[in-house]
Amino acid sequence: MNRIELGDSVELIKTVDTESIHLILSDIPYGINFDNWDVLHNNTNSALLGRSPAQEKSGSVFKRRGKPLNGWSQADKNIPMEYYEWCKIWAKDWYRVLKPGASCFIFAGRRLAHRCICAMEDEGFIFKDMVAWEKDSAAYRAQKLSSVFDRRQDICNSEKWKGWKIGNLRPLFEPILWFMKPYPQGSTLTDNVLKYGVGGFNEIKLKEMAVWNEGLEICSNILRIESERTDRGLHPTQKAVRLMEILISLVTTEGQIVLDPFCGCGTTLVAARNLNREYIGFEINEEYYNHILLRLGNKEGVS
């Protein structure tokens, strides 16, 4: 059953059988111009994805220019809607392949997550919850406003605006969108669990695997997971294996099938294998695809 394929997931998912998947877990492109694969709108900015001198010197993962959030043009205003339309392209097949009552976890970023939610709801999904992944570190690149005035040799305003910055706060949490495919009309979730093996969540496993503040044993929707050294270096947006293991353990049992249509360097698949789940993964980038094969010790993409 285990299967890894190189190609466009929008087309590859059409080969997945209807109602055959117990969980979709995927870190999809956020549409925030992180790199070429993350530009999901009509590019009208000639500087987009270029590099500034500061970025050339920086050790940050942010190596390219994004599109300024100025909202001046209609093209800027269209970006959220274009992301919504992109999500709708694949959401229909995601709904089709999931078993009734099955969960879908999506990492979609903070800025455009609401558009992903709308696209998924419009295709029939229930938006069940938003889980917060509290990270141990995050890149922080807000620019000092005083530094801009210093370059302009405007000493007066440099002093006036000392301590102010342009940009965002340090992003120490990432939202994980939790969707569920509706269970059959006239049934209950308990009936659904008996028939399809999905629909509930495993509180015991969550208590065992997650880290809780000050010894609290009450499970919450805030997960504190620290990245290991091995959770870095293969992909610019690589996630922690432990985090994926928690999400998989939360809603599936051994032998069930986990699908990641945008599997990057394969962290979801590694976590699924570690937990004795079957897995299917699609990746369009050949470099990342080869990383997946190496991580799984798989030279052919199937087993």
N, C-alpha and C positions, 0 to 999 in steps of 0.2 A: 504493500500500500504506500509506503513512504516514497515521496516523489518531489523532485526539485527540477524546475524547468527554467531555461533562459528564454525570455521573451516578454511581450507586452501582456500584462495581467488582464487587461480589458478583453483580450481575445482568448487567452489561455483559460480563464475561468469558465468560459462557455463549454469546455471539455469536462468540467466537474459535474457529477451526477446531481440531480435535484434532490434536496433534502437528505444529503449524505454527510454533512459536516456538523460536528458538535460544537465547534467554537471557531470564530474568526478573531484573530488577534494580530493587529497590524499597526505599524508606525508609518502612516501615510505621509506623502509630501504635504508641508504646511502651507504652501503657496505664498511664502514670504521672501522669495528670491534668494534663498540661501546659496543655491548653485544653479547650474543650467537646468537640472532635473526638477527644480522647485519653482521655476517660472511657469505659472499656469494661467497667464493672462496675455493680452496683446501688448507686447513690449514697445513702448513709445519713448523710452528714456535711453539716450545714446550712452549714458554713463553706467547703465545698469550692468552689474557683474564685472565692472572694471575694478581696479585696485588703487587705493590711495597710498601715498608714501608711508603713512602710519600703519596701514594694514600690511604692507610689505614687511615691515619690521616686527609686527606683532606676533606673539606666540598663540594668539587666540584662534579658536576654530573659525571665527568670522573672517574669512580671507577676501571677501568680495563685497562690493557695494550693493546695498539693497535699493529699493525705490523709495525716495522720501515720502513720508506720509503727509503730503501737503494738501491733497484734495483739490488742487487747482483745476484740473482738466476732467473732462468726462471720462477719459481713459482711466484716471485714478479712481473715480467713483465706480467704475465698472468692475474693478478688481474683485471685490467680495462676491458680486453676482457671477462673475466668470468662474470663481472657485466653486460656488454652489453648482453651477452647470457641469463642471468637471466631476464633482462628486456624484452627481446623478447618473453619469455615464456608466459607472460600475456598481452603484448601489442596488440596482434592480437585480443583477446576477448574484450579488452577495445575499440578498433576501432569498432568492430562489434556492441556492445550494444549502442554506442552513436548515436544520431540522426545526420543527415547531418548538417554541420555548427555548431555543438555543440563544446563547449570548454572543455579542460582538463587541470587543474592546478596540477602540481606535485612539491612537495618539494623534491629535489634530492641531496642536498648538493653541495659544491663547487668542491670537488676533482674529482668526477666521473659523474657530471651532463652531460658532453659532451657525455658520452657513453649512457646515458639514451636518450638524444636527438637523437643520431644516431639510436638507436633501434626503437624509436617511428617513426622517418622518414621512416625507412625501412619497417615499417608496414603500411605506407600510410598517417600518420599524417603530418600536416603542423606545423612547429615550428614558431609560431606567434610572440612571444616576450619572454623576460626574465624580470620578475618583481623583484625588490629588496625590501625585507622586512628589513627596518632599525630598529634594535632592541634597547631597552633601556639598555640592559646589555648582557654580554656573558662571559662564562668561559674563562680564559686565563692561559695557563700552559706552556708557553715557558720557557725553562730552561736557567739560567744564565751560559754563557760559563766560566766565572771566577770561579763559584762555582765548576765546574768540575775540573779545575786546582787546586783549593784549596784542594779538596779531594786527589789530587795526590801530594800535597805539592809542587806544581810548582808555586812559588810566582811570578817569572819573567813573565810567560805567563798569570798568573791571572791578573797582572797589565796591561799587553799589551792588553788584550782582554776585559777589563772592559767596561761594557755597551753593550756588544754583547750578543745575545741569540741564542738558538737552538730551532727551531720550527716555529710556524706561528704567524702572527699578530693577535690581538684580533678580532675575527670574528663577527663584529657588523652588518653584513648584511647576509641574507640568500637568495639565488636565488629561485624564484618560476618560474618554466618553464611553459609557456603558449602555449598549442597546440590547434589546431582546426581540426576537421574532415572536409575534403573537402565537399563543397556543390555540387549538381549534375551538370554535364557538360551541358552547354547550358543554365544554369540558372544564376541568380545573387544573391548576398547576400540579397538584399531586397526581392526578390521572396522567398528566403529560409526562411527569418524571417516570412513572411506571411504563409508559408506552415508548417514549423516545430517549429516556435516560438523561434528560436535561431539564432545567427549569428552576432548580434550587441553587443554593450556594453552600459551600462547606465551611462552616464557621470554625470547626476544630482545626482544620488545616490553616486557615487564616491566622488564628491565634498562635499556632506553632511557628509559622514562617515569617510573620511580619514583626517589626520593632514598634513597641508602644511606649508612649511618653510616661515616665515615672511609674512604670510597673502596672499601668492600667491594663486590665484584661478585657475591656469592652471593645469589641471590634468596631472600627470606624471607617469612613471613606477617605482617610488620610493615611497614606503608606509612606513610612520613612525607610528608604532603601539606599544604602551607600554603594557606590560603584567600586568594583574591584579593579586591580591593574589590568586584568584580562578583559575588562569591559570597554577598553579604549584601543584606538589605533587602527581598526579595520574599516570604520565608516565614520564620517563626520558627525552623524547624529546617532551613534551607537547607543543602545540601551543596555541596562544591567540584566544579566541572565537571571539573577535572583528575582528581580521584579517580574519578569515574564513567567517564571516558575510559580510565583504567587498567584498571578492572574489565571494561569492554566489550572492550577490546583483548586482554585476557588469555585470553578463551574464545570469541571470535567472529571471523569474517572479514568483509570488505566484502560488502555486499548481504544479509547475514543479518538476521533480525528480532529486535528487542529490545522486550520488553513491560515497562511499569511500571504496575501496577494502582492504585497510590497515588502519583500523580506530582507532587503538591504544586504547585510553581511550574515544573515541567518540566525540571529539571536533567538527568535521565537522557535525556530526549528531545533536548535540546540537544547532549549529549555524543554520542549516537547519530548525529545529523545531521552533527556535525563529523567523524565517522569513516566517513561513507558507509555507515551501517547504516540499514535500514528501522526504523520504530518505531511502536508502538501505546501510547497512554497514556490512562488514565482518571482523572478528578478530580471529586470530588463538590462542592467549594466553587467557586462561580461566580467569586469574586474571583481565586482562584488560577488557575482555568481561563483567565480573560482574560489573566493574566500570561503563561501559556504561549503563547497565540496571538500576543501581542506579541513574545515572545522568539524565536519561530520565524518571525515575519513571515507568519503564517497567520491569516486572518480567518474561515475557514470550518471549521477543525478537520480538514480532509482535504487531501491533495495526491497 
